[in-house]
Amino acid sequence: MKNIIKLLIISVLLVACNDEFLDRTPLSEIAPENSFQNATDLKLYTNSFYNDLPGRGGIIELDKLSDNVLYNGVPLEQSGTRLVSPTAGADGWSWGDLRKINTFFEYYEQCEDAAARKEYSGVASFFRAYFYYNKLKRFGDVPWYDKVIGSQDTDLLLKPRDSRVFITNKIIEDLDRAIANLNTAQSSDRVNLWTALALKSRVCLFEGTYRKYRNLAGADDLLTLAYQAAQRVMVEGPYGLYTTGDSSKDYRDLFASTDAKGIEIMLARRYSSVLNVANSINYYFTSPTQEDVGLTKSIVDTYLMNDGSAFTNQAGYNTKNFKDETTGRDKRLSQTIRTPGYTRIGGTSPLLPDFSASISGYQIVKFVVDESQDGNAAGFQDIPIFRFGEVLLNFAEAKAELGTLTQADLDASIGLLRARAGLPALILSVANTTPDPILQTRYANVTGANKGVILEIRRERRVELVMEGFRYDDLMRWKNGKLLETYFKGMYFSGLGTFDLDGIGSSSDIVLYQGTAPGVTYQKLEIGGVITLSNGTSGNLVPFADRTKSFNEARDYLYPIPSGDRQLNPNLDQNPNW
């Protein structure tokens, strides 16, 4: 047993690769009897937990599962063709990260430094809560383990799943322990009291709305905890929104930074050219050899006009050309996708959307930095995991769902986000008396006197947090999975032929064709096969229109447990209808 634990600890501390967290130096020899003795031991061991934080794949790429993104495929979550894996430990049913955390709890009291025990048990509590939150979202009921399981622990090895109510309560217990024990030092690469509060607001908002939209007990209690946790960060914490007063670039610069903006970024996946810890974010968004990711027409339409009115209130909004549909909009749009006049950071030449790198035509520029970082594993921009902007959104949504939201609450949350984007304030009475008809159709299960403002908060959340890994989870908790069944659309074209995308009129920028490719030097896009137009020879780009799209309301809000794990533990019930 000694050697097994020793090897485990050493292996997890030595984890390092290009897309991992900042390198952290381990002790050369660690075993339970000669470790966990002092603050340094506890710090070195808990450093390994940070390696488990998500990077590009677990943050940016998660939006591929949602209605925010078109790419060169259709995810299984939208096709209705997911199968139960026969392989034990597949599809997220893995527990190695938890074993590391519970190993810490088994031995940390050997440390004689009371302050260190307090601080690092707070760190471990945070990471166990984070681990179980991800399991809860994915599977619902899961077995709760708070100790290291040995080969003789038959009762634990054969334990049935605990209820999601029980798991939620245990997550909150861990978070409350983290909140009580962690320090308050502002940091973007270490968890602290404020990070734990942010996670508590996220967890309680998720589960509170999950229960509300399924008529399950306890929704209001959780929503109350959500806004209270967020409010503590807002009132007591050292964070705020990053802004220089320049609404044309502040949002862009928040994400295109090789040094996380600590005023807003509460915890980030950090990268470093000095330590050679790199990502491939630029490569992912700009290279034709990657996944051709682009935003959908649905989210592009969601951005407001710069006077605060809905773009979809305009006559003919569905058939506007690219120049017209991107003019006069919420300034976050031009900082999220290439719009006419776009230039790279550090560049001077305007660039049009590259249809070879974006299948929808709405090419993403959020997170993209200068051209020197365009290569594979050549990027060093940090990826936010928790930021103050999300906390503001959590606060507003929780209070709106409870029916306790005031104009002052809106001004202190959504109002700050809109001000950074150069937009007017959201007015509670106006939102509730004139709900947006497009949003009402999209989220038909939102009802009551606060319907209008809930819809507007959802608009704000979708726009502000795009490509940060929230949208799929949001649709799941709101019970809006049917939105994934529709065939997502890209940019609109009035027909085949040539088009002037930027409206300059001096040249053609792209030609849409069928059959033989024209011999032109500018962009060519074949219509037919992979990409079609929604109306045949006109309309919006629709990739993979021949693929099945389906979402089973009775099954698909949860993932299945692999059959291999149920063979190992026959007491694990399967999720419904799998």
Buried (B, 14 or more C-beta within 10 A) or exposed (E): EEEEBBEBBBEBBEBBEBBBBBBBEBBEEBBBEEBBBEBEBBBBBBBBBBBBBBBBEBBBBBBBBBBBBBBEBBBEBBBBEBEBBEEBBBBBBBBEBBBBBBBBBBBBEBBEBEEBBBBBBBBBBBBBBBBBBBBBBBBBBBBBBEEBBEEEEEEBBEBEBBEBBEBBBBBBBBBBBBBEBBBEEBBBBBBBBBBBBBBBBBBBBBBBBBBBBEEEEBBBEBBBBBBBBBBBBBEEBBBEBBBEEEBEBBBBBBBBBBBBBBBBBBBBBBBBEEEEBBBBBBBBBBBEEBBBBBBBBBBBBBBBBBEBEBBBEBEEBBBBBBBBBBBEBBBBBBBBBBBBBBEBBEEEEEBBBBBBBBBBBBBBBBBBBBEEBBEBBBBBBBBBBBBBBBBBBBBBBBBBBBEBBEBEBBBBBBBBBBBBBBBEBBBBEEBBEEBBEBBBEBBEEBEEEBBBBBBBBBBBBBBBBBBBBBBBBBBBBBBBBBBBBEBBBBBBBBEBEBBBBBBEEEEBBBBBBEEEEEEEEBBBBBBEEBBBBBEEBBBBBBBBBEEEBEBBEEBBBBBBBBBBBBEEBEEBEBBEEB
